[in-house]
Amino acid sequence: MMGKCEKENEEIKEAVKQLTEMSADDYEREIYEIREKSRLTYNTEMYEARRKGLEEGEKRGEERGEKRGEKREKEKIAKKMKEEGLDIELIKKITNLTEEEINLL
């Protein structure tokens, strides 16, 4: 029931809009069309900006996640190497971790 009323309400709004357009003089119609075009342009630009922002955010998040994952993997390897008694200098050279990072493992 509610869906039907909403649909009918939208149809009435559209009919009023079209009637207003048809009955307006040339100047008013031109003003209306400029406003409508501006509104549509604004909505399109906002949609595109939002879409680009989400894409950039997703890309940054993926990059951060990859870096964190790589660091965790290096730390796991360094910890295992340390447990096996390998020299800290060798662990630093292989993992590119600092001595402080290795000592904290």
mmCIF file of the C-alpha atoms, coordinates in Angstrom:
data_MODEL
# 
_entry.id   MODEL 
# 
loop_
_atom_site.group_PDB 
_atom_site.id 
_atom_site.type_symbol 
_atom_site.label_atom_id 
_atom_site.label_alt_id 
_atom_site.label_comp_id 
_atom_site.label_asym_id 
_atom_site.label_entity_id 
_atom_site.label_seq_id 
_atom_site.pdbx_PDB_ins_code 
_atom_site.Cartn_x 
_atom_site.Cartn_y 
_atom_site.Cartn_z 
_atom_site.occupancy 
_atom_site.B_iso_or_equiv 
_atom_site.pdbx_formal_charge 
_atom_site.auth_seq_id 
_atom_site.auth_comp_id 
_atom_site.auth_asym_id 
_atom_site.auth_atom_id 
_atom_site.pdbx_PDB_model_num 
ATOM 1   C CA . MET A 1 1   ? 0.000  0.000   0.000   1.00 0.00 ? 1   MET A CA 1 
ATOM 2   C CA . MET A 1 2   ? 2.735  2.449   1.008   1.00 0.00 ? 2   MET A CA 1 
ATOM 3   C CA . GLY A 1 3   ? 4.775  1.715   -2.122  1.00 0.00 ? 3   GLY A CA 1 
ATOM 4   C CA . LYS A 1 4   ? 1.788  2.519   -4.338  1.00 0.00 ? 4   LYS A CA 1 
ATOM 5   C CA . CYS A 1 5   ? 1.232  5.859   -2.585  1.00 0.00 ? 5   CYS A CA 1 
ATOM 6   C CA . GLU A 1 6   ? 4.891  6.763   -2.921  1.00 0.00 ? 6   GLU A CA 1 
ATOM 7   C CA . LYS A 1 7   ? 4.826  5.888   -6.610  1.00 0.00 ? 7   LYS A CA 1 
ATOM 8   C CA . GLU A 1 8   ? 1.675  7.935   -7.176  1.00 0.00 ? 8   GLU A CA 1 
ATOM 9   C CA . ASN A 1 9   ? 3.202  10.841  -5.247  1.00 0.00 ? 9   ASN A CA 1 
ATOM 10  C CA . GLU A 1 10  ? 6.287  10.745  -7.479  1.00 0.00 ? 10  GLU A CA 1 
ATOM 11  C CA . GLU A 1 11  ? 4.096  10.646  -10.569 1.00 0.00 ? 11  GLU A CA 1 
ATOM 12  C CA . ILE A 1 12  ? 2.139  13.685  -9.327  1.00 0.00 ? 12  ILE A CA 1 
ATOM 13  C CA . LYS A 1 13  ? 5.384  15.553  -8.648  1.00 0.00 ? 13  LYS A CA 1 
ATOM 14  C CA . GLU A 1 14  ? 6.596  14.767  -12.159 1.00 0.00 ? 14  GLU A CA 1 
ATOM 15  C CA . ALA A 1 15  ? 3.274  15.897  -13.691 1.00 0.00 ? 15  ALA A CA 1 
ATOM 16  C CA . VAL A 1 16  ? 3.391  19.197  -11.768 1.00 0.00 ? 16  VAL A CA 1 
ATOM 17  C CA . LYS A 1 17  ? 6.972  19.691  -12.886 1.00 0.00 ? 17  LYS A CA 1 
ATOM 18  C CA . GLN A 1 18  ? 6.070  19.139  -16.542 1.00 0.00 ? 18  GLN A CA 1 
ATOM 19  C CA . LEU A 1 19  ? 2.992  21.368  -16.292 1.00 0.00 ? 19  LEU A CA 1 
ATOM 20  C CA . THR A 1 20  ? 5.077  24.140  -14.750 1.00 0.00 ? 20  THR A CA 1 
ATOM 21  C CA . GLU A 1 21  ? 7.592  23.839  -17.562 1.00 0.00 ? 21  GLU A CA 1 
ATOM 22  C CA . MET A 1 22  ? 4.938  23.938  -20.282 1.00 0.00 ? 22  MET A CA 1 
ATOM 23  C CA . SER A 1 23  ? 3.054  26.892  -18.812 1.00 0.00 ? 23  SER A CA 1 
ATOM 24  C CA . ALA A 1 24  ? 6.052  29.092  -18.056 1.00 0.00 ? 24  ALA A CA 1 
ATOM 25  C CA . ASP A 1 25  ? 6.942  31.895  -20.386 1.00 0.00 ? 25  ASP A CA 1 
ATOM 26  C CA . ASP A 1 26  ? 10.216 31.667  -22.290 1.00 0.00 ? 26  ASP A CA 1 
ATOM 27  C CA . TYR A 1 27  ? 12.229 33.550  -19.667 1.00 0.00 ? 27  TYR A CA 1 
ATOM 28  C CA . GLU A 1 28  ? 10.906 31.485  -16.744 1.00 0.00 ? 28  GLU A CA 1 
ATOM 29  C CA . ARG A 1 29  ? 11.385 28.276  -18.698 1.00 0.00 ? 29  ARG A CA 1 
ATOM 30  C CA . GLU A 1 30  ? 14.987 29.244  -19.463 1.00 0.00 ? 30  GLU A CA 1 
ATOM 31  C CA . ILE A 1 31  ? 15.619 30.031  -15.779 1.00 0.00 ? 31  ILE A CA 1 
ATOM 32  C CA . TYR A 1 32  ? 14.063 26.713  -14.792 1.00 0.00 ? 32  TYR A CA 1 
ATOM 33  C CA . GLU A 1 33  ? 16.177 24.800  -17.327 1.00 0.00 ? 33  GLU A CA 1 
ATOM 34  C CA . ILE A 1 34  ? 19.370 26.522  -16.152 1.00 0.00 ? 34  ILE A CA 1 
ATOM 35  C CA . ARG A 1 35  ? 18.552 25.628  -12.535 1.00 0.00 ? 35  ARG A CA 1 
ATOM 36  C CA . GLU A 1 36  ? 17.743 22.051  -13.467 1.00 0.00 ? 36  GLU A CA 1 
ATOM 37  C CA . LYS A 1 37  ? 20.956 21.718  -15.484 1.00 0.00 ? 37  LYS A CA 1 
ATOM 38  C CA . SER A 1 38  ? 22.949 23.193  -12.587 1.00 0.00 ? 38  SER A CA 1 
ATOM 39  C CA . ARG A 1 39  ? 21.341 20.779  -10.149 1.00 0.00 ? 39  ARG A CA 1 
ATOM 40  C CA . LEU A 1 40  ? 22.090 17.799  -12.375 1.00 0.00 ? 40  LEU A CA 1 
ATOM 41  C CA . THR A 1 41  ? 25.668 18.968  -12.965 1.00 0.00 ? 41  THR A CA 1 
ATOM 42  C CA . TYR A 1 42  ? 26.190 19.419  -9.230  1.00 0.00 ? 42  TYR A CA 1 
ATOM 43  C CA . ASN A 1 43  ? 24.824 15.953  -8.461  1.00 0.00 ? 43  ASN A CA 1 
ATOM 44  C CA . THR A 1 44  ? 27.014 14.398  -11.150 1.00 0.00 ? 44  THR A CA 1 
ATOM 45  C CA . GLU A 1 45  ? 30.128 16.185  -9.909  1.00 0.00 ? 45  GLU A CA 1 
ATOM 46  C CA . MET A 1 46  ? 29.431 15.191  -6.316  1.00 0.00 ? 46  MET A CA 1 
ATOM 47  C CA . TYR A 1 47  ? 28.914 11.575  -7.350  1.00 0.00 ? 47  TYR A CA 1 
ATOM 48  C CA . GLU A 1 48  ? 32.197 11.564  -9.278  1.00 0.00 ? 48  GLU A CA 1 
ATOM 49  C CA . ALA A 1 49  ? 34.083 13.225  -6.411  1.00 0.00 ? 49  ALA A CA 1 
ATOM 50  C CA . ARG A 1 50  ? 32.696 10.675  -3.954  1.00 0.00 ? 50  ARG A CA 1 
ATOM 51  C CA . ARG A 1 51  ? 33.579 7.787   -6.283  1.00 0.00 ? 51  ARG A CA 1 
ATOM 52  C CA . LYS A 1 52  ? 37.143 9.071   -6.790  1.00 0.00 ? 52  LYS A CA 1 
ATOM 53  C CA . GLY A 1 53  ? 37.552 9.628   -3.055  1.00 0.00 ? 53  GLY A CA 1 
ATOM 54  C CA . LEU A 1 54  ? 36.477 6.079   -2.315  1.00 0.00 ? 54  LEU A CA 1 
ATOM 55  C CA . GLU A 1 55  ? 38.838 4.693   -4.957  1.00 0.00 ? 55  GLU A CA 1 
ATOM 56  C CA . GLU A 1 56  ? 41.771 6.680   -3.558  1.00 0.00 ? 56  GLU A CA 1 
ATOM 57  C CA . GLY A 1 57  ? 40.929 5.651   -0.005  1.00 0.00 ? 57  GLY A CA 1 
ATOM 58  C CA . GLU A 1 58  ? 40.707 2.017   -0.996  1.00 0.00 ? 58  GLU A CA 1 
ATOM 59  C CA . LYS A 1 59  ? 44.046 2.213   -2.810  1.00 0.00 ? 59  LYS A CA 1 
ATOM 60  C CA . ARG A 1 60  ? 45.740 3.836   0.204   1.00 0.00 ? 60  ARG A CA 1 
ATOM 61  C CA . GLY A 1 61  ? 44.261 1.224   2.510   1.00 0.00 ? 61  GLY A CA 1 
ATOM 62  C CA . GLU A 1 62  ? 45.530 -1.598  0.322   1.00 0.00 ? 62  GLU A CA 1 
ATOM 63  C CA . GLU A 1 63  ? 49.013 -0.066  0.199   1.00 0.00 ? 63  GLU A CA 1 
ATOM 64  C CA . ARG A 1 64  ? 49.107 0.350   3.979   1.00 0.00 ? 64  ARG A CA 1 
ATOM 65  C CA . GLY A 1 65  ? 47.882 -3.188  4.483   1.00 0.00 ? 65  GLY A CA 1 
ATOM 66  C CA . GLU A 1 66  ? 50.516 -4.574  2.141   1.00 0.00 ? 66  GLU A CA 1 
ATOM 67  C CA . LYS A 1 67  ? 53.279 -2.647  3.943   1.00 0.00 ? 67  LYS A CA 1 
ATOM 68  C CA . ARG A 1 68  ? 52.080 -3.856  7.332   1.00 0.00 ? 68  ARG A CA 1 
ATOM 69  C CA . GLY A 1 69  ? 51.895 -7.411  6.063   1.00 0.00 ? 69  GLY A CA 1 
ATOM 70  C CA . GLU A 1 70  ? 55.413 -7.233  4.637   1.00 0.00 ? 70  GLU A CA 1 
ATOM 71  C CA . LYS A 1 71  ? 56.746 -5.828  7.909   1.00 0.00 ? 71  LYS A CA 1 
ATOM 72  C CA . ARG A 1 72  ? 55.032 -8.536  9.961   1.00 0.00 ? 72  ARG A CA 1 
ATOM 73  C CA . GLU A 1 73  ? 56.482 -11.198 7.671   1.00 0.00 ? 73  GLU A CA 1 
ATOM 74  C CA . LYS A 1 74  ? 59.974 -9.729  8.045   1.00 0.00 ? 74  LYS A CA 1 
ATOM 75  C CA . GLU A 1 75  ? 59.526 -9.667  11.814  1.00 0.00 ? 75  GLU A CA 1 
ATOM 76  C CA . LYS A 1 76  ? 58.438 -13.318 11.851  1.00 0.00 ? 76  LYS A CA 1 
ATOM 77  C CA . ILE A 1 77  ? 61.467 -14.303 9.798   1.00 0.00 ? 77  ILE A CA 1 
ATOM 78  C CA . ALA A 1 78  ? 63.812 -12.190 11.945  1.00 0.00 ? 78  ALA A CA 1 
ATOM 79  C CA . LYS A 1 79  ? 62.378 -13.694 15.131  1.00 0.00 ? 79  LYS A CA 1 
ATOM 80  C CA . LYS A 1 80  ? 62.921 -17.203 13.837  1.00 0.00 ? 80  LYS A CA 1 
ATOM 81  C CA . MET A 1 81  ? 66.455 -16.324 12.735  1.00 0.00 ? 81  MET A CA 1 
ATOM 82  C CA . LYS A 1 82  ? 67.147 -14.807 16.157  1.00 0.00 ? 82  LYS A CA 1 
ATOM 83  C CA . GLU A 1 83  ? 65.804 -17.929 17.873  1.00 0.00 ? 83  GLU A CA 1 
ATOM 84  C CA . GLU A 1 84  ? 68.155 -20.003 15.706  1.00 0.00 ? 84  GLU A CA 1 
ATOM 85  C CA . GLY A 1 85  ? 71.047 -17.934 17.011  1.00 0.00 ? 85  GLY A CA 1 
ATOM 86  C CA . LEU A 1 86  ? 71.967 -16.101 13.814  1.00 0.00 ? 86  LEU A CA 1 
ATOM 87  C CA . ASP A 1 87  ? 74.056 -12.934 14.064  1.00 0.00 ? 87  ASP A CA 1 
ATOM 88  C CA . ILE A 1 88  ? 72.081 -9.700  14.426  1.00 0.00 ? 88  ILE A CA 1 
ATOM 89  C CA . GLU A 1 89  ? 74.073 -8.082  11.588  1.00 0.00 ? 89  GLU A CA 1 
ATOM 90  C CA . LEU A 1 90  ? 73.086 -10.914 9.245   1.00 0.00 ? 90  LEU A CA 1 
ATOM 91  C CA . ILE A 1 91  ? 69.431 -10.620 10.307  1.00 0.00 ? 91  ILE A CA 1 
ATOM 92  C CA . LYS A 1 92  ? 69.553 -6.849  9.671   1.00 0.00 ? 92  LYS A CA 1 
ATOM 93  C CA . LYS A 1 93  ? 71.070 -7.408  6.246   1.00 0.00 ? 93  LYS A CA 1 
ATOM 94  C CA . ILE A 1 94  ? 68.501 -10.003 5.207   1.00 0.00 ? 94  ILE A CA 1 
ATOM 95  C CA . THR A 1 95  ? 65.348 -8.372  6.645   1.00 0.00 ? 95  THR A CA 1 
ATOM 96  C CA . ASN A 1 96  ? 66.257 -4.665  6.451   1.00 0.00 ? 96  ASN A CA 1 
ATOM 97  C CA . LEU A 1 97  ? 65.001 -4.300  10.026  1.00 0.00 ? 97  LEU A CA 1 
ATOM 98  C CA . THR A 1 98  ? 66.889 -2.142  12.505  1.00 0.00 ? 98  THR A CA 1 
ATOM 99  C CA . GLU A 1 99  ? 68.812 -3.624  15.407  1.00 0.00 ? 99  GLU A CA 1 
ATOM 100 C CA . GLU A 1 100 ? 66.265 -2.086  17.777  1.00 0.00 ? 100 GLU A CA 1 
ATOM 101 C CA . GLU A 1 101 ? 63.365 -3.724  15.909  1.00 0.00 ? 101 GLU A CA 1 
ATOM 102 C CA . ILE A 1 102 ? 65.138 -7.076  16.011  1.00 0.00 ? 102 ILE A CA 1 
ATOM 103 C CA . ASN A 1 103 ? 65.936 -6.770  19.726  1.00 0.00 ? 103 ASN A CA 1 
ATOM 104 C CA . LEU A 1 104 ? 62.271 -6.089  20.474  1.00 0.00 ? 104 LEU A CA 1 
ATOM 105 C CA . LEU A 1 105 ? 61.266 -9.431  18.943  1.00 0.00 ? 105 LEU A CA 1 
# 
